[in-house]
């Protein structure tokens, strides 16, 4: 497939925004049970603001993928059957939950709503955090299922697609949370860093499993079934017309090889950040570098994800020149 950079930025930016929010509420949840130092509302408000910036940037990038942006509202009309429509609905809902979560912390709206048997106090921010967490995971599922539901693209049609979206988005968010905490709440930076390492390792395992699976895939169709001719030996000499077409441009990424991209994203998204985390859990410069390298790796990973998909129509257009 021909990767669209608007969709690459959409999925990576909103993934980082989702992951950052999950990191913030994870930290608050630990603090509720006195497992971490409690923070002022400004910490969670500022983190929510950063998450909203990432989500808004991803949403803005998606408009560059539309032929008629003024009709974007119609994308939500098929929510009963389309995962894309569900994503279009869930993303603004999640952004609203993040905004309300940050606003509640900023304004100090922490009136007690309930007290658990152990004495843990549940206030409005906790309720909004739970709601935001549910929407964050639902958004991950919707985004991943847009691709995983396509049976004819076998590289995408796997539960690993959704799992990778969750783990890679979560890892980028927790790395960013470690960076944010190193600047505003240093005592929390090691906590977020450890979770980032766990998510990166899990993401490495999951993404490697997808790479191995996709490498072993073999087309179910043949050139004979693609053109409806049963002759045992068919050789395509040309693509059949003078110039390119939508089919040859959209469903072929045009790269000479994917081999150079694979080690690059594995190194940038996983190897380099893990090495930097091994040096320090709380150094802002190293954490900032780790996030930049990781995000660059995610861009390469997402490009590879789209380019790796081999559309069945390519059986017909095996020769492009």
C-alpha positions in Angstrom: 0.0 0.0 0.0 1.0 3.6 -0.5 1.3 5.1 3.0 -0.5 8.4 3.5 1.5 10.6 5.9 -1.6 12.3 7.2 -2.8 8.9 8.5 0.7 8.1 9.9 0.7 11.4 11.9 -2.9 10.9 12.9 -2.4 7.4 14.4 0.9 8.2 16.1 -0.1 11.6 17.5 -3.4 10.5 19.0 -1.7 7.3 20.2 0.8 9.4 22.2 -2.0 11.6 23.5 -4.0 8.5 24.6 -0.9 7.0 26.2 -0.1 10.3 28.1 -3.6 10.5 29.5 -3.4 6.8 30.6 -0.1 7.5 32.3 -1.5 10.5 34.2 -4.5 8.7 35.5 -2.3 5.6 36.3 -0.1 7.9 38.4 -3.2 9.4 40.1 -4.6 5.9 40.8 -1.4 4.8 42.5 -1.4 8.0 44.5 -5.0 7.3 45.7 -3.8 4.1 47.4 -0.7 5.9 48.8 1.7 4.1 46.5 3.0 7.3 45.0 3.3 10.9 46.2 0.1 12.9 45.6 0.4 15.8 43.2 -1.3 19.1 42.9 -4.1 19.6 40.4 -1.8 21.7 38.2 0.3 18.7 37.4 -2.6 16.7 36.0 -4.1 19.8 34.3 -0.8 20.6 32.5 -0.4 17.0 31.4 -4.0 16.9 30.1 -3.3 20.0 28.1 -0.3 18.4 26.4 -2.4 15.3 25.7 -5.1 17.6 24.1 -2.5 19.3 21.9 -1.4 15.9 20.6 -4.9 14.7 20.0 -5.9 18.0 18.3 -2.7 17.8 16.1 -3.6 14.2 15.1 -7.2 15.2 14.3 -5.9 18.1 12.3 -3.6 15.8 10.3 -6.5 13.6 9.4 -8.2 16.4 7.4 -5.3 16.3 4.9 -6.4 12.8 4.0 -9.8 13.9 2.9 -10.7 14.9 -0.6 -13.6 17.1 0.7 -12.8 18.2 4.3 -16.1 20.1 4.4 -17.9 16.7 4.3 -15.9 15.3 7.2 -19.0 15.2 9.5 -20.5 12.5 7.2 -17.9 10.1 8.3 -19.8 9.5 11.6 -23.0 8.5 9.8 -22.1 4.8 9.4 -21.3 4.0 13.1 -23.4 0.8 13.0 -21.0 -0.9 10.6 -17.9 1.2 10.2 -15.0 1.3 12.6 -13.9 4.5 11.0 -17.2 6.1 11.9 -16.8 4.8 15.4 -13.4 6.3 15.6 -14.7 9.6 14.4 -17.3 9.6 17.3 -15.0 8.3 20.0 -12.1 10.6 19.3 -14.0 13.9 20.1 -15.6 12.1 23.1 -12.2 11.2 24.5 -10.9 14.7 23.9 -13.9 16.0 25.8 -13.2 13.6 28.7 -9.5 14.7 28.8 -10.5 18.4 28.8 -13.0 17.9 31.6 -10.4 15.8 33.6 -7.8 18.5 33.3 -10.3 21.3 34.0 -11.6 19.5 37.2 -8.0 19.3 38.4 -7.2 22.9 37.5 -10.4 24.2 39.2 -10.1 22.0 42.2 -13.4 20.2 41.7 -12.6 17.4 44.1 -15.7 17.1 46.2 -16.0 13.6 47.6 -18.4 11.4 45.7 -17.8 8.1 47.5 -15.4 6.5 50.0 -14.2 3.0 49.5 -14.1 0.5 52.4 -10.3 1.0 52.7 -10.8 4.8 53.1 -9.9 5.7 49.5 -11.7 8.8 48.4 -13.4 8.9 45.0 -13.9 12.4 43.6 -15.0 13.9 40.3 -11.4 13.6 38.8 -11.4 9.9 39.5 -14.7 9.4 37.8 -13.6 11.4 34.8 -10.3 9.5 34.8 -12.1 6.2 34.6 -14.4 7.5 31.8 -11.3 8.8 29.9 -9.5 5.5 30.4 -12.4 3.5 28.9 -12.7 5.9 26.0 -8.9 5.8 25.4 -8.9 2.0 25.1 -12.1 2.1 23.0 -10.4 4.6 20.7 -7.3 2.3 20.4 -9.7 -0.6 19.4 -11.6 1.5 16.9 -8.4 2.8 15.3 -6.8 -0.6 15.1 -10.0 -2.3 13.9 -10.2 0.0 10.9 -7.3 -2.0 9.5 -7.7 -5.4 11.3 -11.2 -5.9 10.0 -10.0 -5.9 6.3 -9.8 -9.6 5.6 -8.3 -9.2 2.1 -5.3 -7.4 3.6 -3.9 -10.3 5.5 -1.0 -8.4 6.9 -3.5 -6.2 8.8 -6.2 -8.8 9.5 -4.9 -10.0 12.9 -5.5 -9.3 16.6 -1.8 -8.2 16.7 -2.8 -5.1 14.8 -5.0 -3.8 17.7 -2.5 -5.0 20.3 0.3 -3.1 18.6 -1.7 0.1 18.4 -2.4 -0.1 22.2 1.2 -1.0 23.2 3.0 1.4 21.0 0.7 4.3 21.8 0.9 3.5 25.5 4.7 3.3 25.3 5.0 6.7 23.6 2.6 8.2 26.2 4.5 6.9 29.2 7.8 8.0 27.7 6.3 11.5 27.4 4.9 11.3 30.9 8.4 10.4 32.2 9.8 13.5 30.5 7.0 15.7 31.7 7.4 14.4 35.3 11.2 14.9 35.2 10.5 18.6 34.7 7.5 19.1 37.1 7.4 16.1 39.5 10.8 14.4 39.5 9.7 11.8 42.1 7.2 10.3 39.5 9.7 10.1 36.6 11.1 6.6 37.6 7.6 5.3 37.9 6.6 6.4 34.4 10.0 5.3 33.1 9.6 1.7 34.4 6.1 1.5 32.8 7.5 2.9 29.6 10.2 0.2 29.5 7.6 -2.6 30.2 5.3 -1.3 27.4 8.2 -1.0 25.0 9.4 -4.5 25.7 5.8 -5.8 25.3 5.5 -3.8 22.1 8.7 -5.2 20.8 7.5 -8.7 21.4 4.1 -8.0 19.8 5.5 -6.1 16.8 8.1 -8.8 16.2 5.4 -11.5 16.3 3.5 -9.5 13.6 6.6 -9.2 11.5 7.3 -12.9 11.7 3.6 -13.7 10.9 3.5 -11.4 7.9 6.8 -12.7 6.6 5.3 -16.2 6.5 2.1 -15.2 4.7 1.6 -16.5 1.1 -1.1 -15.2 -1.2 -4.2 -17.3 -1.4 -5.0 -16.1 -4.9 -2.9 -16.5 -7.9 -2.3 -14.7 -11.2 -4.7 -17.2 -12.8 -7.5 -16.4 -10.4 -6.8 -12.7 -10.6 -7.4 -12.5 -14.4 -9.7 -15.6 -14.7 -7.4 -17.6 -17.0 -6.6 -21.2 -16.0 -3.4 -21.6 -18.1 -0.7 -23.1 -15.9 2.0 -20.6 -17.0 1.1 -16.9 -17.3 3.8 -14.1 -17.5 2.9 -10.4 -17.4 5.0 -8.3 -19.7 3.6 -4.9 -19.0 0.9 -3.2 -17.0 -1.3 -2.8 -20.0 -1.3 0.9 -20.5 1.0 3.8 -21.3 1.1 5.5 -17.9 0.2 4.9 -14.2 -3.2 4.8 -12.7 -4.9 5.1 -9.3 -4.4 1.4 -8.8 -0.7 1.4 -9.5 -0.2 4.5 -7.4 -2.4 3.9 -4.4 -1.8 0.2 -3.8 1.9 0.1 -4.4 4.2 2.1 -2.1 6.9 2.4 -4.8 9.8 1.7 -2.5 12.6 -0.5 -3.8 12.7 -2.4 -0.6 11.2 -2.5 2.9 14.3 -4.2 4.4 16.0 -0.9 5.3 12.9 0.5 7.2 12.4 -2.5 9.4 15.7 -2.4 11.3 15.5 1.4 11.5 12.1 1.5 13.3 13.1 -1.4 15.5 16.2 0.5 16.6 14.6 3.9 17.0 11.3 2.9 18.5 12.7 0.3 20.9 16.5 -0.1 21.0 17.6 3.5 21.4 15.0 4.5 24.0 15.7 1.4 26.1 19.4 2.2 26.1 18.7 5.8 27.2 16.4 4.6 30.0 19.2 2.3 31.1 21.4 5.3 31.6 18.9 7.4 33.5 15.2 7.4 34.6 15.0 11.1 35.4 17.4 13.1 33.3 15.2 15.5 31.2 17.7 15.7 28.3 18.0 11.9 27.9 14.2 11.4 28.4 13.5 14.1 25.8 15.9 12.4 23.4 14.3 9.0 24.1 10.9 10.4 23.2 12.1 12.1 20.0 13.9 8.9 18.9 10.9 6.7 19.9 8.4 8.9 18.0 10.6 9.0 14.9 10.7 5.2 15.2 6.9 5.1 15.4 6.6 7.2 12.2 8.9 4.7 10.5 7.0 1.8 12.0 3.6 3.1 10.9 5.0 3.8 7.4 6.2 0.2 7.3 2.8 -1.0 8.6 1.0 0.6 5.7 3.6 -0.2 3.0 3.8 -3.8 4.0 0.2 -4.5 3.2 0.0 -6.3 -0.1 -3.3 -5.5 -1.8 -4.7 -8.5 -3.8 -5.0 -6.3 -6.9 -1.2 -6.3 -7.1 -1.5 -9.8 -8.5 -2.9 -8.2 -11.6 -0.5 -5.3 -11.7 2.7 -7.3 -11.1 4.6 -5.3 -13.7 4.4 -1.6 -13.3 6.7 -0.5 -16.1 
